[in-house]
């Protein structure tokens, strides 16, 4: 499944602001992809439960990640809907993850060739957090692809989730960045 999701890219700006980018070509119509990335019914099948999602600019959003960390804690990201263009752009700015933007475009003249999903995550943090987030988003996009193929994550799947795949992806991103070392020169 990892071949289906291309590796994300990142850039770092002054002040430790990171921009992560993923571009996915999904063989599903925009309406189906939109439902997965911008509705309370679709989000938990691959990412997080939308405890609150007011679908309008300025609306409240609270995303409750369903995969837990080693101590059993679940991330809760609360914030605001900062862009909303039905079936085109959903953007949430939340405390934990910064700005999360999903931009959908139809592929092909009539949209039957699927959807291009352009994803951006802008946040402030360390370089280690940047690599953590690249791996995390990559893994979640693998889960999105599976959900769109009819294999959504369920409560039991989330309960059985382990960080093994995330750790593998994290190592891959670090190896690309640091030539096989675990961190920047001198670490």
Beta strands, then each sheet from edge to edge (+ up, - down):
strand 1: 9-13
strand 2: 17-26
strand 3: 48-53
strand 4: 60-65
strand 5: 76-85
strand 6: 89-94
strand 7: 98-106
strand 8: 115-124
sheet 1: 1+ 2- 8+ 7- 6+ 5- 4+ 3-
end
